[in-house]
Amino acid sequence: MKISTTMMVGAALVALAGCNKKTVENNAAAQVEANAENSAENVTAAASNEAANIMNTAENKASAVKNAAENEASAIKNAGENKAAAMTNSSKAAENKSK
């Protein structure tokens, strides 16, 4: 009976050792998988941030071009209005002289 008990305990220890080894391997595999997922998420986040930065830069440049064009158009309009006003004033002055 002592031999049977000893053999049973020995078999149980071997089984536990085998289970423990699988747990360590499973934990290591799970850790590798988690690390890969984290790395993939980091790459995705970095790409999203870079894309957002590119879009913001493009929007800023587009706004700057639009603002420059609007400023130039306003300057041309103002110059035209000033020239027209000067011509009108000059015409009125000539009329006043002739009276």
VENTACOR-V58173 format. One record per helix or strand of 3 or more residues. SS is the DSSP state (A for helix, B for strand). FROM is the first residue (numbers start at 1). LEN is the number of residues. If there is no record, write none. Layout:
# VENTACOR-V58173
ss: {SS,SS}
from: {FROM,FROM}
len: {LEN,LEN}
This chain:
# VENTACOR-V58173
ss: {A}
from: {2}
len: {97}
